[in-house]
Amino acid sequence: MNFDQPLTKATLIKRYKRFLADVTLEDGSTLTVHCPNSGSMKGCSAPGSPVMLSRSDNPKRKYPHTLEMVRYHSTWIGVNTLLTNKLVVEAIEQGQIKELLPYDSLRTEVKTSAHSRLDLMLSRQEQRLYVEIKNCSLVKDNRAMFPDAVTSRGTKHLNELARLVSEGHEGIIFFLVQRTDADHFQPAAHIDPLYAETLARVQQDGVKILVYQAQVTPESISVVRSLPFSMN
């Protein structure tokens, strides 16, 4: 995925109220921007970090600029979780996710029960494959980790995938690591032990785990390779 317009350089002052951040532009002026990330952004929201912003032409937006990425040392980290599903769909359509090939059709935002909705459904003849996608921006000691905050919603998605598998469908939890300074993945049990326990359980019940890594640059973000994973 290429950005339509050049991104704007800035420096992070602080991230607050979950969806807002204050930044300093190169000319010294300050700006409040939209931060589309519901997680804690642990490890990628330190004041003083270089950041990149996009700008929307939508006149109805209160904050036209969006926080797209944060740099940690020499690594750019994609923090706009609104792009995550688009990146994965693009990679699937380009044939980069070999575990999901072949498929006949692809649907997004699929309602699976009265109170549940999952990100993708792929069809293979009579077989349905359900995929829930999670953005991973936390890395510790070269380990990509999810979640970066307690997520009851994420645990609910795992249980929904397990239910669908028990009914004869395929279920996949897909972690997209939007930074390149990790070489494997594991659940963040120290942050959300219930999520980690549930992930291990549903894997035993037949839910598949896929982890892929994206290369993030100020010009583009693209899925580049799969990563191995372990439970601990």
C-alpha positions in Angstrom: 0.0 0.0 0.0 1.4 3.3 -1.1 0.4 6.6 0.6 -1.5 8.8 -1.8 0.3 12.0 -0.7 3.6 12.5 1.0 3.5 12.2 4.8 4.4 15.1 7.1 7.3 14.8 9.6 6.6 15.7 13.2 7.7 14.9 16.8 5.4 13.4 19.3 4.6 15.5 22.4 2.1 13.1 24.0 -0.7 10.7 23.1 -3.9 11.0 25.3 -7.6 10.2 25.5 -6.8 7.1 23.4 -7.5 8.7 20.1 -5.7 12.0 20.2 -2.0 13.1 20.1 -0.2 16.4 20.2 2.8 16.8 17.9 5.4 19.5 17.0 5.9 20.2 13.3 9.2 21.0 11.7 8.4 24.7 11.8 8.0 24.6 15.6 4.2 24.8 15.6 2.1 22.3 17.5 -0.9 20.3 16.3 -3.5 17.9 17.7 -4.0 14.9 15.4 -6.2 11.9 15.3 -4.6 8.7 16.7 -6.6 5.7 15.3 -5.4 3.1 17.8 -7.4 1.7 20.6 -4.5 -0.1 22.3 -2.0 1.3 24.8 0.7 1.8 22.1 3.1 0.5 24.7 6.7 0.9 23.4 5.8 3.2 20.6 4.3 6.4 22.2 7.3 7.9 24.0 7.3 11.7 24.0 10.0 13.0 21.6 9.6 10.1 19.1 9.7 11.0 15.4 6.3 10.5 13.8 4.7 10.7 10.3 1.3 12.2 9.7 -1.2 12.0 6.8 -3.8 14.7 6.1 -7.4 14.3 5.0 -9.2 16.7 2.8 -12.5 15.9 4.4 -13.9 19.3 5.7 -16.0 17.5 8.3 -13.1 16.2 10.3 -12.3 18.1 13.5 -8.6 16.9 13.3 -7.5 16.6 9.6 -4.2 15.0 10.4 -3.8 11.3 11.3 -0.9 9.7 13.2 0.3 7.0 10.8 3.6 5.8 12.2 6.1 6.3 15.0 9.9 5.7 14.9 11.6 3.7 17.6 15.4 3.8 17.1 15.7 3.1 13.3 12.4 1.2 13.0 9.1 2.7 11.7 6.1 1.3 13.5 2.6 1.4 11.9 0.1 2.5 14.5 -2.9 3.3 12.3 -5.1 0.2 13.0 -7.6 1.4 10.4 -5.1 0.3 7.8 -4.5 -3.2 9.2 -7.3 -5.0 7.5 -6.7 -3.2 4.2 -3.1 -4.3 4.3 -4.0 -8.0 4.9 -6.7 -8.0 2.2 -4.2 -6.5 -0.3 -1.7 -9.2 0.6 -4.3 -11.9 0.2 -5.5 -10.6 -3.2 -1.8 -10.4 -4.3 -1.3 -14.1 -3.4 1.2 -13.3 -0.6 -0.6 -15.3 2.2 0.0 -18.8 0.9 -2.0 -20.4 3.8 -5.1 -18.7 2.5 -4.8 -19.9 -1.1 -6.7 -20.7 -3.1 -10.1 -19.0 -2.5 -13.1 -18.3 -4.6 -14.5 -15.1 -2.9 -13.6 -12.8 0.0 -16.0 -10.8 2.2 -15.1 -8.3 4.9 -16.9 -7.4 8.2 -18.9 -10.7 8.3 -21.6 -11.1 10.9 -21.2 -14.6 12.5 -23.8 -14.4 15.3 -26.2 -11.9 16.9 -23.4 -10.3 18.8 -20.3 -11.2 16.8 -18.6 -9.9 13.7 -15.3 -11.1 12.2 -13.0 -9.3 9.8 -13.0 -11.7 6.8 -14.7 -14.7 5.3 -13.1 -16.6 2.4 -15.0 -19.2 0.5 -13.5 -22.3 -1.1 -16.2 -24.2 -2.9 -18.4 -25.3 0.1 -15.8 -24.4 2.7 -15.9 -21.2 4.7 -12.8 -19.8 6.3 -13.2 -17.1 8.9 -10.3 -14.7 9.7 -9.9 -12.2 12.6 -7.0 -9.7 12.1 -5.1 -8.1 14.9 -2.5 -5.3 14.6 0.7 -5.9 16.6 2.9 -3.0 17.4 4.6 -4.2 20.6 8.0 -5.7 20.5 10.2 -6.8 23.4 13.6 -8.5 22.9 12.9 -9.2 19.3 9.5 -10.8 20.2 6.4 -9.3 18.7 3.6 -9.5 21.3 -0.1 -9.1 21.4 -2.1 -7.6 23.1 -0.5 -4.4 24.4 -3.5 -3.9 26.8 -6.2 -6.2 28.3 -8.7 -7.0 25.5 -11.9 -8.7 26.4 -13.1 -8.1 22.9 -10.0 -10.0 21.5 -10.8 -12.9 23.8 -14.4 -12.9 22.6 -13.1 -13.1 19.0 -11.0 -16.2 19.8 -13.9 -18.0 21.3 -16.1 -17.1 18.3 -13.4 -18.6 16.0 -13.4 -21.8 18.1 -17.2 -22.0 17.9 -17.1 -21.8 14.1 -14.4 -24.4 13.9 -16.6 -26.7 16.0 -19.3 -26.3 13.4 -17.0 -27.5 10.6 -15.6 -24.2 9.3 -12.0 -23.0 9.3 -10.9 -20.3 11.8 -7.8 -18.2 11.7 -6.4 -15.6 14.0 -4.1 -13.4 11.9 -1.5 -11.1 13.6 0.1 -8.4 11.5 3.3 -7.1 13.0 3.8 -3.6 11.7 7.5 -3.3 12.4 10.6 -5.1 11.3 12.6 -5.4 14.5 11.0 -8.7 15.5 11.9 -12.3 14.4 9.1 -14.2 16.1 5.7 -13.8 17.9 4.2 -14.8 21.2 1.1 -13.7 23.2 1.7 -11.1 25.8 0.7 -13.2 28.8 2.2 -10.7 31.2 -0.3 -8.1 30.0 -3.4 -10.2 29.4 -3.0 -13.8 30.8 -6.6 -14.7 29.9 -6.0 -13.8 26.2 -2.8 -15.9 26.1 -4.6 -18.8 27.8 -7.5 -18.6 25.4 -5.2 -18.4 22.4 -3.5 -21.6 23.5 -6.8 -23.3 24.1 -8.4 -22.4 20.8 -5.3 -23.5 18.9 -5.7 -26.9 20.4 -9.4 -26.8 19.4 -8.3 -26.2 15.8 -8.1 -22.5 15.3 -5.0 -21.7 13.2 -2.5 -18.9 14.0 -0.9 -16.9 11.3 1.7 -14.2 11.9 3.0 -11.9 9.2 5.3 -9.0 9.2 4.9 -5.7 7.4 7.7 -3.3 6.3 6.7 0.2 7.3 8.3 3.2 5.6 7.1 6.8 5.1 6.3 6.0 1.5 4.5 2.7 1.9 3.5 -0.3 4.1 3.6 -3.8 2.7 3.4 -7.3 4.0 6.8 -9.0 3.5 7.1 -12.3 5.3 5.6 -14.8 7.8 7.0 -15.1 11.3 7.2 -18.1 13.5 5.4 -18.1 16.9 5.4 -19.8 20.2 3.1 -19.7 23.2 5.9 -18.8 25.7 
